[in-house]
Amino acid sequence: MIKTRRKGDTDIKSQTAPAAVKSKSVVFSKPTVEDGAGMWELVNESTLDQNSAYKYIMMCEFFAETCVVAKEDDKIVGFVTAFIPPERQDVVFVWQIGVHSTQRGKGLASKLLKELVSRPGCKNVEFVEATITPSNEASQALFRRLAKSYDTKCEVKECFSEDLFPEEGHEEELTFRVGPIKH
């Protein structure tokens, strides 16, 4: 099967141990509304906070310039949803990163973030921000690695306290701010 690529798509070859195994390619692209359901399904198969399917479709429609999907054999294996806050045009705020269990440990989340920052919609972005709970060590490490890869800072500050959340047991959310990033 021949896979067509759109302008701006990026190929990343996955590493395979035996030479007899055919190498698969992960393709990064701007999401379409048709990708929303696949993003939602990936989240529902994971431990990520679940949002409605509508949220993913809406992000694909209205924030496609600041979102990225990663596909292998036309199946979504990762994504990042993000937006540029209207009051802070130099920031891209990462809402959620999802990576399929078959892709974990391959650096896909880091590649998704770098792809996001390299997009034309982020050309004026100097900072990448996200809120992360204290127990989410994997995401904390991801943002610290991002800062290291751009040779910049990762600042952490309080954002949303536990008492703001209506459900019991929701941890506080800390803001991780990476930057300034030089393109």
Backbone bond lengths (Angstrom), bond angles and torsions (degrees), N, CA, C in turn:
res aa  C-N    CA-C-N  psi(-1)  N-CA   C-N-CA  omega(-1)  CA-C   N-CA-C  phi
1 M - - - 1.440 - - 1.524 108.12 -
2 I 1.307 116.45 134.68 1.451 122.17 177.26 1.515 107.83 -95.48
3 K 1.299 115.27 129.81 1.462 120.83 -179.44 1.522 107.96 -101.72
4 T 1.305 116.59 122.98 1.457 119.41 176.34 1.506 109.18 -84.32
5 R 1.308 114.48 144.46 1.449 119.97 179.33 1.506 109.03 -116.22
6 R 1.322 114.76 146.61 1.452 120.36 175.01 1.512 109.08 -92.22
7 K 1.318 114.95 155.01 1.458 120.14 176.23 1.525 109.02 -54.12
8 G 1.309 116.31 131.48 1.461 120.79 179.29 1.516 113.78 95.20
9 D 1.350 118.88 -10.76 1.451 120.62 176.62 1.520 109.00 -70.79
10 T 1.320 117.18 149.29 1.453 122.23 -178.36 1.513 108.54 -123.98
11 D 1.338 117.22 134.30 1.465 122.44 175.71 1.514 110.28 -97.03
12 I 1.311 116.73 137.01 1.448 122.23 172.10 1.525 105.70 -128.81
13 K 1.325 118.01 120.28 1.462 121.76 178.11 1.517 108.68 -79.76
14 S 1.317 116.06 131.39 1.459 118.45 176.91 1.520 108.46 -83.17
15 Q 1.312 115.76 151.16 1.445 120.12 -178.70 1.514 109.55 -82.34
16 T 1.343 115.91 138.77 1.455 121.15 176.61 1.513 108.09 -126.95
17 A 1.310 116.82 143.90 1.455 120.66 -178.16 1.530 111.71 -75.06
18 P 1.352 119.98 -68.05 1.455 119.83 -177.66 1.530 111.04 -76.40
19 A 1.327 116.34 142.39 1.465 121.24 179.87 1.524 111.46 -66.63
20 A 1.315 118.01 -21.92 1.456 121.19 -177.63 1.528 112.48 -74.10
21 V 1.341 117.32 -19.40 1.456 121.34 -179.45 1.523 108.74 -81.88
22 K 1.322 116.50 128.66 1.453 120.69 -179.69 1.526 110.18 -69.50
23 S 1.318 115.68 131.79 1.454 121.37 179.77 1.519 109.86 -72.49
24 K 1.306 116.24 134.10 1.457 121.48 176.39 1.513 108.75 -100.97
25 S 1.298 115.63 155.32 1.451 120.86 -178.09 1.518 109.86 -117.15
26 V 1.323 115.73 134.77 1.450 121.46 173.80 1.526 106.23 -99.06
27 V 1.322 116.28 126.86 1.456 122.19 -178.35 1.526 108.73 -110.89
28 F 1.339 115.84 130.17 1.453 122.00 177.45 1.521 108.57 -98.94
29 S 1.332 116.14 136.05 1.461 119.33 178.30 1.522 110.70 -152.27
30 K 1.318 113.15 169.04 1.460 120.63 173.69 1.530 106.39 -74.12
31 P 1.320 118.55 135.05 1.468 119.57 -177.56 1.527 112.48 -73.62
32 T 1.319 114.73 154.20 1.462 122.52 171.96 1.525 107.37 -113.01
33 V 1.322 117.23 166.66 1.470 119.25 -179.61 1.527 110.99 -60.13
34 E 1.322 117.12 -27.94 1.470 120.02 177.56 1.532 111.81 -66.49
35 D 1.329 117.94 -21.14 1.466 121.69 178.67 1.531 112.69 -79.01
36 G 1.324 117.28 -17.85 1.461 120.95 -176.26 1.519 113.69 -55.65
37 A 1.322 117.37 -43.37 1.471 120.50 -179.14 1.525 111.21 -64.42
38 G 1.330 117.38 -40.26 1.462 121.02 178.91 1.513 112.12 -65.77
39 M 1.327 116.75 -36.39 1.457 120.90 176.91 1.529 109.61 -65.26
40 W 1.335 115.84 -44.89 1.465 121.48 179.18 1.534 110.37 -60.87
41 E 1.345 116.75 -43.07 1.469 120.33 179.76 1.528 111.15 -63.58
42 L 1.331 117.17 -40.68 1.460 120.15 178.34 1.526 110.16 -60.43
43 V 1.318 116.81 -43.32 1.471 120.83 179.07 1.523 110.51 -62.76
44 N 1.311 117.28 -42.71 1.467 120.50 -177.71 1.517 112.90 -69.19
45 E 1.333 117.77 -16.04 1.468 122.09 176.21 1.527 111.10 -93.44
46 S 1.321 116.78 5.34 1.467 120.80 -173.86 1.530 110.35 -125.23
47 T 1.316 114.42 -170.85 1.467 120.61 177.41 1.520 111.76 -100.01
48 L 1.330 117.73 8.77 1.463 121.37 179.38 1.524 110.90 -66.83
49 D 1.337 115.81 157.23 1.462 120.06 173.35 1.522 108.60 -60.32
50 Q 1.316 116.15 131.31 1.458 120.72 -178.03 1.523 110.56 -88.21
51 N 1.312 114.81 130.64 1.456 122.51 173.48 1.527 106.73 -115.52
52 S 1.310 116.78 171.11 1.458 119.69 178.64 1.523 110.32 -71.68
53 A 1.321 116.42 156.88 1.467 121.18 175.34 1.523 109.29 -58.10
54 Y 1.317 116.48 -34.45 1.458 121.53 178.94 1.526 111.66 -56.31
55 K 1.325 117.39 -40.11 1.471 121.12 -179.60 1.512 110.87 -57.79
56 Y 1.332 117.73 -43.99 1.468 121.03 -177.76 1.524 111.16 -71.09
57 I 1.325 116.44 -40.14 1.475 119.65 177.20 1.527 109.50 -63.55
58 M 1.327 116.78 -43.51 1.456 121.63 179.46 1.529 110.86 -62.62
59 M 1.322 117.64 -43.89 1.466 120.54 178.71 1.525 110.09 -60.34
60 C 1.326 117.17 -40.89 1.469 121.10 179.53 1.521 111.63 -66.33
61 E 1.308 117.36 -34.03 1.464 121.45 -178.59 1.532 112.05 -79.89
62 F 1.314 117.44 -49.37 1.457 120.76 -170.30 1.531 115.04 -100.27
63 F 1.337 117.09 -15.51 1.462 120.47 -178.08 1.530 112.01 -129.95
64 A 1.309 117.39 28.81 1.468 121.67 -176.98 1.523 112.66 -59.88
65 E 1.325 117.32 -30.21 1.470 120.59 -179.55 1.522 111.96 -66.87
66 T 1.330 117.18 -21.64 1.461 120.77 -178.81 1.532 111.73 -119.76
67 C 1.321 115.56 25.89 1.460 121.30 174.58 1.525 107.98 -129.31
68 V 1.321 116.70 154.10 1.458 121.76 -179.46 1.523 108.11 -138.55
69 V 1.339 116.32 138.26 1.459 120.82 170.03 1.529 108.24 -114.85
70 A 1.322 115.21 145.71 1.458 122.50 174.74 1.521 106.58 -114.18
71 K 1.334 116.20 126.11 1.460 120.63 -178.57 1.519 110.48 -124.46
72 E 1.320 113.96 143.35 1.454 122.04 172.81 1.526 105.67 -126.61
73 D 1.314 116.22 122.67 1.477 121.08 -175.27 1.525 110.60 52.45
74 D 1.321 116.95 43.72 1.461 125.07 177.99 1.527 114.26 65.13
75 K 1.336 118.33 11.10 1.464 122.31 176.79 1.528 108.49 -106.47
76 I 1.323 116.26 134.73 1.462 120.33 179.80 1.527 109.51 -69.64
77 V 1.337 115.10 121.69 1.468 121.15 178.81 1.528 111.21 -116.04
78 G 1.334 115.70 -2.65 1.450 119.70 177.45 1.510 110.89 -174.14
79 F 1.328 115.71 158.74 1.461 120.22 177.48 1.513 109.87 -161.36
80 V 1.315 114.80 160.93 1.456 121.74 168.78 1.525 106.54 -134.34
81 T 1.328 116.24 131.47 1.464 120.82 172.18 1.523 106.68 -109.45
82 A 1.325 114.76 133.73 1.460 120.17 -176.41 1.525 108.70 -155.39
83 F 1.333 115.26 166.49 1.461 120.43 177.08 1.520 108.97 -153.52
84 I 1.316 115.30 160.52 1.458 121.64 176.10 1.518 107.18 -100.26
85 P 1.348 117.53 115.47 1.468 119.36 -179.57 1.536 110.38 -61.33
86 P 1.332 117.95 133.09 1.469 120.64 -177.43 1.531 113.57 -54.78
87 E 1.325 117.79 -33.20 1.463 121.03 -177.72 1.521 113.02 -82.90
88 R 1.334 117.09 -11.78 1.474 120.62 -175.89 1.530 109.16 -137.88
89 Q 1.308 116.28 79.47 1.464 122.38 -175.32 1.523 113.82 -67.67
90 D 1.327 117.64 -10.05 1.463 120.26 179.35 1.532 112.16 -95.52
91 V 1.337 116.47 9.06 1.466 122.15 -178.35 1.522 109.83 -121.98
92 V 1.337 116.32 137.80 1.459 120.67 165.02 1.531 105.32 -111.36
93 F 1.333 115.46 123.90 1.457 121.47 -178.52 1.525 108.36 -98.31
94 V 1.315 116.59 120.13 1.465 122.49 -179.90 1.521 108.22 -86.44
95 W 1.331 115.08 116.51 1.456 121.09 179.85 1.528 110.00 -81.33
96 Q 1.338 116.54 -47.38 1.460 118.97 -174.71 1.528 110.09 -157.22
97 I 1.310 115.39 143.98 1.464 122.37 172.32 1.517 106.52 -124.78
98 G 1.318 115.91 128.38 1.452 120.83 177.98 1.516 110.35 -123.07
99 V 1.326 116.80 134.91 1.458 122.26 178.07 1.525 107.53 -132.28
100 H 1.324 116.29 127.26 1.464 121.64 178.84 1.528 109.58 -62.45
101 S 1.318 116.95 147.56 1.469 121.62 -176.68 1.531 112.14 -57.37
102 T 1.327 119.00 -29.67 1.466 121.39 179.65 1.527 112.69 -71.33
103 Q 1.325 116.90 -14.14 1.467 121.49 -176.28 1.522 113.19 -106.73
104 R 1.317 117.48 -4.95 1.465 119.79 -175.99 1.530 110.44 -66.49
105 G 1.325 115.02 144.45 1.451 120.69 -179.85 1.518 114.02 83.44
106 K 1.321 117.20 4.65 1.469 121.80 -178.92 1.524 112.39 -106.66
107 G 1.330 117.27 4.55 1.455 120.44 179.08 1.517 114.18 79.39
108 L 1.327 117.25 16.07 1.459 120.09 -176.54 1.526 112.37 -64.52
109 A 1.319 118.39 -40.05 1.470 120.41 -179.74 1.529 110.48 -61.46
110 S 1.323 117.25 -41.80 1.470 120.83 177.40 1.522 110.82 -63.47
111 K 1.314 116.66 -42.10 1.471 120.73 179.36 1.528 110.86 -65.02
112 L 1.338 116.83 -38.24 1.470 120.54 177.03 1.523 110.72 -61.69
113 L 1.326 117.63 -44.50 1.464 120.50 179.96 1.528 111.59 -64.86
114 K 1.319 117.44 -42.17 1.464 120.10 178.79 1.529 110.84 -66.06
115 E 1.317 116.58 -38.34 1.468 120.37 176.40 1.525 109.82 -62.56
116 L 1.326 117.30 -43.08 1.458 121.94 178.04 1.531 110.74 -57.27
117 V 1.321 116.32 -51.20 1.467 120.82 -176.95 1.524 111.53 -63.32
118 S 1.328 117.40 -29.55 1.469 120.81 -178.07 1.526 113.61 -81.86
119 R 1.316 117.87 -8.92 1.462 121.90 -177.74 1.527 111.94 -67.83
120 P 1.350 117.39 148.20 1.470 120.53 177.80 1.530 113.01 -55.40
121 G 1.317 117.84 -34.07 1.462 120.95 179.07 1.517 113.73 -65.07
122 C 1.341 117.02 -15.00 1.468 121.76 -179.43 1.521 112.14 -111.12
123 K 1.322 117.40 17.74 1.471 119.91 -175.69 1.530 112.89 -61.68
124 N 1.320 118.18 -27.00 1.468 121.35 179.15 1.528 113.13 -98.25
125 V 1.314 116.45 4.14 1.462 121.45 -178.05 1.524 110.47 -77.70
126 E 1.320 115.30 130.19 1.463 121.44 175.91 1.526 112.10 -113.29
127 F 1.346 116.01 -16.69 1.459 120.27 -176.81 1.530 110.27 -134.36
128 V 1.338 115.37 141.82 1.457 122.82 173.20 1.522 105.96 -112.47
129 E 1.328 115.80 126.05 1.460 120.42 -178.90 1.521 110.59 -125.31
130 A 1.312 114.61 154.72 1.468 122.54 173.11 1.514 107.43 -159.19
131 T 1.326 115.85 157.88 1.460 119.01 170.45 1.520 107.34 -103.48
132 I 1.326 114.84 138.36 1.463 121.23 -175.09 1.530 107.79 -138.85
133 T 1.322 116.69 138.19 1.464 120.48 177.86 1.530 110.09 -76.02
134 P 1.329 117.23 154.63 1.471 120.44 -179.63 1.529 113.96 -59.01
135 S 1.325 117.97 -29.25 1.468 119.47 -178.29 1.528 113.36 -84.33
136 N 1.323 118.58 -8.69 1.464 121.45 -177.78 1.529 110.16 -87.44
137 E 1.314 114.81 74.70 1.463 120.99 -176.19 1.525 112.51 -66.13
138 A 1.330 117.84 -32.07 1.469 120.40 -179.64 1.530 110.77 -64.38
139 S 1.327 117.19 -45.04 1.467 119.91 179.14 1.522 111.44 -68.63
140 Q 1.322 116.80 -37.17 1.462 119.62 176.65 1.531 109.99 -60.19
141 A 1.326 116.22 -44.97 1.468 120.69 179.54 1.528 110.78 -64.68
142 L 1.321 117.34 -37.64 1.467 121.81 178.60 1.528 110.95 -59.19
143 F 1.314 117.39 -46.70 1.464 120.44 -178.26 1.534 111.57 -72.38
144 R 1.311 117.17 -31.39 1.470 118.97 175.29 1.536 110.67 -69.25
145 R 1.346 116.34 -37.04 1.475 119.69 175.29 1.521 110.94 -65.49
146 L 1.338 116.59 -38.56 1.461 120.04 178.06 1.525 110.00 -59.87
147 A 1.313 116.81 -45.39 1.465 120.65 178.75 1.527 110.55 -60.91
148 K 1.310 116.41 -43.60 1.467 120.24 -179.98 1.528 110.42 -63.36
149 S 1.320 117.40 -41.08 1.473 120.14 -178.01 1.525 112.14 -66.21
150 Y 1.328 117.58 -26.50 1.465 121.63 176.93 1.535 111.68 -99.42
151 D 1.336 116.41 5.97 1.458 122.48 179.77 1.533 110.60 51.76
152 T 1.330 113.86 52.95 1.466 120.00 -178.80 1.522 109.42 -139.68
153 K 1.319 116.79 -171.41 1.465 122.48 -175.66 1.529 112.28 -93.84
154 C 1.312 114.63 156.23 1.463 122.68 168.98 1.527 106.08 -126.42
155 E 1.326 114.87 105.77 1.460 119.90 179.88 1.523 109.27 -97.81
156 V 1.317 116.12 143.39 1.461 122.17 -179.75 1.519 108.10 -124.35
157 K 1.347 115.68 131.31 1.461 119.21 176.64 1.524 109.21 -144.93
158 E 1.326 115.83 162.19 1.465 121.03 178.31 1.521 109.47 -65.22
159 C 1.340 115.35 146.29 1.472 119.45 179.14 1.529 110.88 -131.17
160 F 1.336 116.74 -73.54 1.464 121.11 -178.42 1.524 108.94 -116.83
161 S 1.326 116.68 119.76 1.462 120.59 -179.47 1.528 110.32 -76.32
162 E 1.325 115.32 159.96 1.471 122.34 -179.95 1.525 112.47 -53.35
163 D 1.322 116.58 -40.67 1.461 120.39 -173.64 1.531 113.66 -68.24
164 L 1.319 118.94 -10.34 1.464 121.34 176.80 1.527 112.67 -76.39
165 F 1.337 116.70 -21.88 1.461 120.96 -174.91 1.523 111.08 -89.44
166 P 1.338 117.07 131.75 1.463 119.90 -176.78 1.529 114.13 -70.58
167 E 1.337 117.65 -26.75 1.458 118.79 -179.62 1.519 110.10 -89.01
168 E 1.322 115.32 147.55 1.459 120.28 -179.95 1.513 110.04 -73.86
169 G 1.313 115.05 146.60 1.457 119.86 173.87 1.515 115.54 88.38
170 H 1.331 118.36 -0.90 1.465 119.15 177.49 1.518 108.37 -78.43
171 E 1.317 115.90 124.46 1.460 120.49 179.69 1.521 110.93 -71.11
172 E 1.328 114.19 163.96 1.461 118.80 172.28 1.530 108.46 -63.19
173 E 1.320 116.55 160.30 1.458 122.85 176.83 1.523 107.75 -114.40
174 L 1.318 115.59 127.56 1.451 122.21 178.33 1.527 109.10 -102.41
175 T 1.327 117.64 141.28 1.459 120.58 175.65 1.522 109.24 -86.78
176 F 1.329 115.40 125.73 1.461 122.35 171.50 1.518 106.06 -104.24
177 R 1.327 116.49 124.28 1.462 122.48 -176.96 1.526 108.79 -122.93
178 V 1.327 115.82 114.98 1.464 122.10 -179.16 1.517 109.13 -104.87
179 G 1.330 116.69 126.68 1.453 118.97 177.05 1.505 111.79 151.71
180 P 1.316 116.77 178.76 1.458 126.09 3.40 1.537 111.57 -73.16
181 I 1.333 114.14 146.19 1.465 122.05 179.23 1.524 107.66 -102.46
182 K 1.314 114.28 132.10 1.463 120.11 176.49 1.530 107.78 -101.85
183 H 1.321 116.26 125.71 1.478 121.19 -179.09 1.517 110.73 -84.31
